[in-house]
Amino acid sequence: MSDQRTCPIEGCPVHIDGTHLMCRAHWLQVPGWLRRKITKAWRDYRAIRLSTDHVEVLAAIRTHRVVADEAVAFINARPAAAPAEAEDAPPEHLRWPGPGPAPASWWAADGTKVYRDYDAYCD
């Protein structure tokens, strides 16, 4: 099931694989609790999809479809934002202002020391 389709989010032109719910930029805007709920429903379906109990399989498909539709509705209800402005993006004063990739750490404009990632913090 690897057919190509468009991201179901209104106005998104990104083509995605048929096995994905939405494009990566929009998936990362779905709250973590809802992403986990969708993943759990998908895994539950995958665990019983070969079962001979068709009622159980249809119930799992229905459950996954409901939570998937919930995620699409959540994103469509939000005002459009550029992918860089996603919830997990660092605030403007903590972003690396220089050219090229960010070094292991740098001093932000407000005097805060910023680390690129946890490993850089531990070094």
TORKOL-4160 file (C-alpha; in steps of 0.2 Angstrom, whole numbers, padded with zeros to 4 digits, m for minus):
123
<pt num="1" X="0000" Y="0000" Z="0000"/>
<pt num="2" X="0012" Y="0013" Z="m0006"/>
<pt num="3" X="0001" Y="0024" Z="m0017"/>
<pt num="4" X="0005" Y="0042" Z="m0017"/>
<pt num="5" X="m0008" Y="0055" Z="m0011"/>
<pt num="6" X="m0008" Y="0072" Z="m0005"/>
<pt num="7" X="m0007" Y="0077" Z="0013"/>
<pt num="8" X="m0025" Y="0078" Z="0020"/>
<pt num="9" X="m0022" Y="0095" Z="0028"/>
<pt num="10" X="m0031" Y="0109" Z="0020"/>
<pt num="11" X="m0020" Y="0118" Z="0007"/>
<pt num="12" X="m0005" Y="0107" Z="0009"/>
<pt num="13" X="0002" Y="0102" Z="m0008"/>
<pt num="14" X="0015" Y="0089" Z="m0001"/>
<pt num="15" X="0013" Y="0072" Z="m0009"/>
<pt num="16" X="0015" Y="0058" Z="0004"/>
<pt num="17" X="0016" Y="0039" Z="0004"/>
<pt num="18" X="0000" Y="0030" Z="0006"/>
<pt num="19" X="0006" Y="0023" Z="0023"/>
<pt num="20" X="0008" Y="0040" Z="0031"/>
<pt num="21" X="m0007" Y="0049" Z="0039"/>
<pt num="22" X="0000" Y="0067" Z="0034"/>
<pt num="23" X="0016" Y="0076" Z="0029"/>
<pt num="24" X="0030" Y="0077" Z="0042"/>
<pt num="25" X="0028" Y="0096" Z="0045"/>
<pt num="26" X="0010" Y="0093" Z="0050"/>
<pt num="27" X="0013" Y="0077" Z="0059"/>
<pt num="28" X="0025" Y="0086" Z="0071"/>
<pt num="29" X="0012" Y="0099" Z="0074"/>
<pt num="30" X="0000" Y="0086" Z="0081"/>
<pt num="31" X="0002" Y="0085" Z="0100"/>
<pt num="32" X="0012" Y="0071" Z="0107"/>
<pt num="33" X="m0003" Y="0063" Z="0116"/>
<pt num="34" X="m0013" Y="0062" Z="0100"/>
<pt num="35" X="0002" Y="0055" Z="0090"/>
<pt num="36" X="0004" Y="0042" Z="0103"/>
<pt num="37" X="m0015" Y="0038" Z="0103"/>
<pt num="38" X="m0014" Y="0036" Z="0084"/>
<pt num="39" X="0002" Y="0025" Z="0084"/>
<pt num="40" X="m0006" Y="0014" Z="0097"/>
<pt num="41" X="m0022" Y="0012" Z="0087"/>
<pt num="42" X="m0012" Y="0008" Z="0072"/>
<pt num="43" X="m0002" Y="m0005" Z="0081"/>
<pt num="44" X="m0017" Y="m0013" Z="0088"/>
<pt num="45" X="m0024" Y="m0014" Z="0071"/>
<pt num="46" X="m0008" Y="m0022" Z="0064"/>
<pt num="47" X="m0008" Y="m0034" Z="0078"/>
<pt num="48" X="m0025" Y="m0042" Z="0074"/>
<pt num="49" X="m0026" Y="m0038" Z="0055"/>
<pt num="50" X="m0024" Y="m0056" Z="0050"/>
<pt num="51" X="m0037" Y="m0062" Z="0063"/>
<pt num="52" X="m0052" Y="m0072" Z="0057"/>
<pt num="53" X="m0063" Y="m0062" Z="0068"/>
<pt num="54" X="m0068" Y="m0048" Z="0056"/>
<pt num="55" X="m0078" Y="m0039" Z="0069"/>
<pt num="56" X="m0063" Y="m0036" Z="0079"/>
<pt num="57" X="m0053" Y="m0031" Z="0064"/>
<pt num="58" X="m0066" Y="m0018" Z="0058"/>
<pt num="59" X="m0067" Y="m0011" Z="0076"/>
<pt num="60" X="m0048" Y="m0008" Z="0076"/>
<pt num="61" X="m0049" Y="0000" Z="0059"/>
<pt num="62" X="m0063" Y="0011" Z="0065"/>
<pt num="63" X="m0054" Y="0016" Z="0080"/>
<pt num="64" X="m0038" Y="0021" Z="0070"/>
<pt num="65" X="m0049" Y="0031" Z="0058"/>
<pt num="66" X="m0057" Y="0040" Z="0072"/>
<pt num="67" X="m0041" Y="0046" Z="0080"/>
<pt num="68" X="m0033" Y="0049" Z="0063"/>
<pt num="69" X="m0048" Y="0061" Z="0058"/>
<pt num="70" X="m0046" Y="0069" Z="0075"/>
<pt num="71" X="m0028" Y="0074" Z="0071"/>
<pt num="72" X="m0033" Y="0080" Z="0054"/>
<pt num="73" X="m0047" Y="0091" Z="0062"/>
<pt num="74" X="m0035" Y="0097" Z="0075"/>
<pt num="75" X="m0022" Y="0104" Z="0062"/>
<pt num="76" X="m0036" Y="0111" Z="0051"/>
<pt num="77" X="m0043" Y="0120" Z="0065"/>
<pt num="78" X="m0027" Y="0129" Z="0069"/>
<pt num="79" X="m0021" Y="0145" Z="0060"/>
<pt num="80" X="m0009" Y="0141" Z="0047"/>
<pt num="81" X="0009" Y="0143" Z="0053"/>
<pt num="82" X="0026" Y="0141" Z="0044"/>
<pt num="83" X="0034" Y="0125" Z="0048"/>
<pt num="84" X="0048" Y="0134" Z="0057"/>
<pt num="85" X="0035" Y="0141" Z="0069"/>
<pt num="86" X="0030" Y="0124" Z="0075"/>
<pt num="87" X="0027" Y="0121" Z="0094"/>
<pt num="88" X="0044" Y="0112" Z="0095"/>
<pt num="89" X="0054" Y="0126" Z="0087"/>
<pt num="90" X="0066" Y="0136" Z="0099"/>
<pt num="91" X="0061" Y="0154" Z="0103"/>
<pt num="92" X="0069" Y="0167" Z="0091"/>
<pt num="93" X="0082" Y="0173" Z="0104"/>
<pt num="94" X="0088" Y="0155" Z="0106"/>
<pt num="95" X="0090" Y="0151" Z="0087"/>
<pt num="96" X="0108" Y="0151" Z="0080"/>
<pt num="97" X="0110" Y="0167" Z="0071"/>
<pt num="98" X="0126" Y="0164" Z="0062"/>
<pt num="99" X="0130" Y="0156" Z="0045"/>
<pt num="100" X="0131" Y="0137" Z="0043"/>
<pt num="101" X="0126" Y="0124" Z="0056"/>
<pt num="102" X="0125" Y="0128" Z="0074"/>
<pt num="103" X="0141" Y="0125" Z="0085"/>
<pt num="104" X="0140" Y="0114" Z="0101"/>
<pt num="105" X="0135" Y="0130" Z="0111"/>
<pt num="106" X="0134" Y="0149" Z="0109"/>
<pt num="107" X="0128" Y="0164" Z="0120"/>
<pt num="108" X="0111" Y="0170" Z="0115"/>
<pt num="109" X="0107" Y="0189" Z="0114"/>
<pt num="110" X="0099" Y="0188" Z="0132"/>
<pt num="111" X="0115" Y="0181" Z="0139"/>
<pt num="112" X="0109" Y="0163" Z="0141"/>
<pt num="113" X="0121" Y="0149" Z="0136"/>
<pt num="114" X="0112" Y="0139" Z="0122"/>
<pt num="115" X="0117" Y="0121" Z="0118"/>
<pt num="116" X="0114" Y="0113" Z="0101"/>
<pt num="117" X="0108" Y="0097" Z="0109"/>
<pt num="118" X="0109" Y="0086" Z="0125"/>
<pt num="119" X="0126" Y="0078" Z="0120"/>
<pt num="120" X="0134" Y="0095" Z="0118"/>
<pt num="121" X="0127" Y="0100" Z="0135"/>
<pt num="122" X="0135" Y="0085" Z="0143"/>
<pt num="123" X="0152" Y="0088" Z="0135"/>
